[in-house]
Amino acid sequence: MLRSGPRNLEIVGVVGDIRRAGLRDEPRPDMYFSAEQSPALQTTLFIRSSHDVKESLGAFQAALRSVDGKTVFIESSSLADVAAESVRTTKLILWLLGVFAVAAMALAGIGIYGVMSYVVRQRTREIGTRIALGATRRDIIWLVMREGVVIAGIGAAIGLAIGMISTRVLASLLFNVSPSDPATLAGSIATLSVAILLACYAPARRAASVDPARTLVEQ
């Protein structure tokens, strides 16, 4: 029993948590009263139908008007539309973050490609000497790619640390997803590593094609 002013209220049921305005809202305590106890000029009705909601809406409105011809329907929408509207801003923010992430990944790949190309060009004589001494094409590619692996490892570690810190800020934008979701973090690290290795592969192939005779003569 609950007491509200001079009245005693009897609890007849308990419902689960609800989110009033959006999927990211925290549930809060609420009490529900029957329409007879708290009549209102405006009422919101929730309808569950096994058929298409839009097809059933007209029949439902006609049934209500048959009971009270003065009934006015202000707005009608499905729960799917309400849920989509509640996360529209969040989707826009995440879409923009995705665009910025792709742009950052592209710029990082171009930067690493340029650095590795410069490094290979500076080590042309060394690479030519290695090939002259019997290093295979695979050895040269791995020599260059090994530096890419180091860069990928350092980048993954720094990115993971920054990501774990930034998730505290982005936690309010997430719904049913943990800020430290292992699958998401693993996917991000894998994507970064693949981008770095792809950026290193072209300079590595170019290094493996060095003509040792030409490089030694030029030097």
C-alpha positions as MATLAB code, in Angstrom:
seq = 'MLRSGPRNLEIVGVVGDIRRAGLRDEPRPDMYFSAEQSPALQTTLFIRSSHDVKESLGAFQAALRSVDGKTVFIESSSLADVAAESVRTTKLILWLLGVFAVAAMALAGIGIYGVMSYVVRQRTREIGTRIALGATRRDIIWLVMREGVVIAGIGAAIGLAIGMISTRVLASLLFNVSPSDPATLAGSIATLSVAILLACYAPARRAASVDPARTLVEQ';
ca = [
       0.000    0.000    0.000;
       1.040    3.602   -0.691;
      -0.352    6.745    0.824;
      -0.985    9.795   -1.390;
      -2.465   12.634    0.602;
      -5.648   11.417    2.284;
      -5.905    8.361    0.018;
      -4.419    4.919    0.367;
      -3.245    3.455   -2.934;
      -3.179   -0.267   -3.562;
      -0.385   -1.661   -5.750;
      -1.922   -4.041   -8.294;
       1.119   -4.715  -10.495;
       4.753   -3.937  -11.220;
       6.114   -3.153  -14.688;
       9.641   -3.258  -16.042;
      11.942   -0.305  -16.648;
      10.935    2.117  -19.388;
      12.728    4.955  -21.155;
      10.430    7.898  -21.705;
      12.070   10.137  -24.308;
      14.836    8.048  -25.853;
      16.626    4.732  -25.819;
      19.591    6.273  -24.013;
      17.527    7.696  -21.154;
      18.054    6.147  -17.766;
      14.907    4.461  -16.362;
      13.241    6.366  -13.519;
      10.565    5.507  -10.948;
       7.007    5.998  -12.208;
       3.510    5.261  -10.980;
       0.550    4.507  -13.245;
      -3.115    5.132  -12.397;
      -6.235    3.943  -14.136;
      -8.049    6.394  -16.400;
     -11.052    6.352  -14.045;
      -8.894    7.591  -11.153;
      -7.035   10.256  -13.126;
      -9.129   11.344  -16.129;
      -7.316   13.529  -18.666;
      -8.309   15.562  -21.700;
      -5.582   13.887  -23.737;
      -4.726   10.193  -23.720;
      -1.952    8.203  -25.359;
      -2.881    4.680  -26.405;
      -0.441    1.894  -27.264;
      -1.725   -0.773  -29.632;
      -0.173   -4.131  -30.370;
      -1.205   -5.709  -33.658;
      -0.188   -8.876  -35.490;
      -0.769   -7.051  -38.789;
       0.849   -4.004  -40.317;
       0.367   -1.085  -37.929;
      -0.517    1.437  -40.631;
      -3.146   -0.898  -42.064;
      -4.708   -1.513  -38.633;
      -4.684    2.158  -37.620;
      -7.669    3.190  -39.747;
      -9.848    0.376  -38.414;
      -8.876    1.200  -34.832;
      -9.694    4.897  -35.246;
     -13.037    4.020  -36.809;
     -13.831    1.758  -33.847;
     -13.085    4.571  -31.372;
     -15.202    7.071  -33.299;
     -18.086    4.610  -33.233;
     -17.970    4.865  -29.420;
     -17.354    8.626  -29.264;
     -17.798   10.582  -32.453;
     -16.039   13.635  -30.968;
     -12.717   11.786  -30.611;
      -9.857   13.698  -32.262;
      -6.601   11.961  -33.182;
      -3.663   14.358  -32.912;
      -0.755   12.156  -33.875;
      -0.184    8.531  -34.805;
       3.183    6.789  -35.094;
       4.726    3.375  -34.605;
       7.146    2.563  -31.803;
       9.779    1.907  -34.475;
       9.389    5.507  -35.672;
       9.582    6.803  -32.106;
      12.743    4.790  -31.432;
      14.319    5.959  -34.698;
      13.523    9.578  -33.887;
      15.061    9.272  -30.422;
      18.424    8.182  -31.864;
      18.449   10.390  -34.968;
      20.901   12.879  -33.470;
      23.064   10.061  -32.159;
      23.175    8.429  -35.600;
      24.205   11.731  -37.166;
      27.000   12.187  -34.625;
      28.236    8.625  -35.108;
      28.051    9.002  -38.892;
      30.208   12.124  -38.712;
      32.636   10.352  -36.395;
      32.805    7.509  -38.904;
      33.596    9.932  -41.743;
      36.332   11.567  -39.664;
      37.717    8.142  -38.741;
      37.905    7.066  -42.384;
      39.562   10.358  -43.318;
      42.061    9.987  -40.471;
      42.799    6.410  -41.531;
      43.378    7.499  -45.129;
      45.674   10.346  -44.072;
      47.585    8.016  -41.747;
      47.999    5.473  -44.557;
      49.237    8.142  -46.979;
      51.635    9.494  -44.366;
      53.071    6.084  -43.550;
      53.390    5.274  -47.249;
      55.345    8.478  -47.790;
      57.627    7.853  -44.812;
      58.324    4.252  -45.793;
      58.996    5.267  -49.412;
      61.499    7.847  -48.180;
      63.157    5.314  -45.869;
      63.469    2.775  -48.690;
      64.965    5.413  -50.982;
      67.519    6.363  -48.305;
      68.456    2.695  -47.794;
      68.767    1.813  -51.476;
      72.488    1.103  -51.243;
      72.008   -1.073  -48.144;
      69.215   -3.022  -49.823;
      71.286   -3.424  -52.991;
      74.189   -4.764  -50.925;
      71.920   -7.256  -49.167;
      70.603   -8.512  -52.498;
      74.137   -8.806  -53.871;
      75.097  -10.886  -50.845;
      72.234  -13.326  -51.454;
      69.170  -11.827  -49.779;
      65.990  -13.046  -51.469;
      63.017  -10.973  -52.524;
      61.106  -12.299  -49.537;
      63.925  -11.262  -47.192;
      63.846   -7.687  -48.482;
      60.067   -7.432  -48.287;
      60.132   -8.708  -44.711;
      62.954   -6.242  -43.880;
      60.728   -3.326  -44.815;
      57.480   -4.832  -43.552;
      59.066   -5.501  -40.178;
      59.308   -1.766  -39.629;
      55.651   -1.524  -40.588;
      54.810   -4.153  -37.983;
      56.603   -2.083  -35.338;
      54.693    1.031  -36.405;
      51.424   -0.935  -36.341;
      52.171   -2.219  -32.850;
      52.984    1.229  -31.489;
      49.963    2.744  -33.209;
      47.663    0.014  -31.889;
      48.923    0.502  -28.328;
      48.514    4.293  -28.460;
      45.132    4.009  -30.184;
      43.905    1.493  -27.622;
      44.933    3.749  -24.739;
      43.251    6.805  -26.296;
      40.195    4.720  -27.192;
      39.749    3.481  -23.630;
      39.904    7.081  -22.383;
      37.558    8.477  -25.036;
      34.939    5.770  -24.427;
      34.056    7.528  -21.166;
      33.011   10.561  -23.196;
      31.180    8.542  -25.871;
      29.424    6.218  -23.428;
      26.355    8.479  -23.394;
      25.944    7.939  -27.164;
      25.866    4.147  -26.954;
      22.882    1.870  -26.456;
      23.202   -1.821  -25.608;
      26.926   -1.635  -26.437;
      29.670   -1.618  -23.835;
      32.230    1.215  -24.232;
      34.983   -1.408  -23.810;
      33.406   -4.009  -26.093;
      36.235   -6.488  -26.912;
      34.967   -7.226  -30.430;
      34.847   -3.518  -31.315;
      38.315   -2.841  -29.929;
      39.757   -5.897  -31.694;
      38.147   -4.841  -34.973;
      39.553   -1.323  -34.655;
      43.062   -2.595  -33.948;
      42.854   -5.066  -36.844;
      41.678   -2.341  -39.231;
      44.493   -0.019  -38.177;
      47.095   -2.768  -38.498;
      45.896   -3.808  -41.963;
      45.925   -0.183  -43.155;
      49.503    0.281  -41.931;
      50.743   -2.960  -43.463;
      49.091   -2.162  -46.805;
      50.762    1.251  -46.765;
      54.129   -0.456  -46.190;
      53.665   -3.185  -48.792;
      54.167   -1.025  -51.912;
      57.516    0.432  -50.699;
      58.547   -3.082  -49.656;
      57.882   -4.462  -53.151;
      59.772   -1.543  -54.673;
      62.721   -2.260  -52.368;
      62.713   -5.927  -53.382;
      63.006   -4.878  -57.050;
      66.202   -2.884  -56.531;
      68.976   -3.691  -59.018;
      72.089   -4.238  -56.858;
      74.520   -3.597  -59.703;
      72.956   -0.249  -60.498;
      72.780    0.946  -56.904;
      76.362   -0.032  -56.140;
      77.657    1.695  -59.289;
      75.643    4.848  -58.608;
      77.004    5.089  -55.112;
];
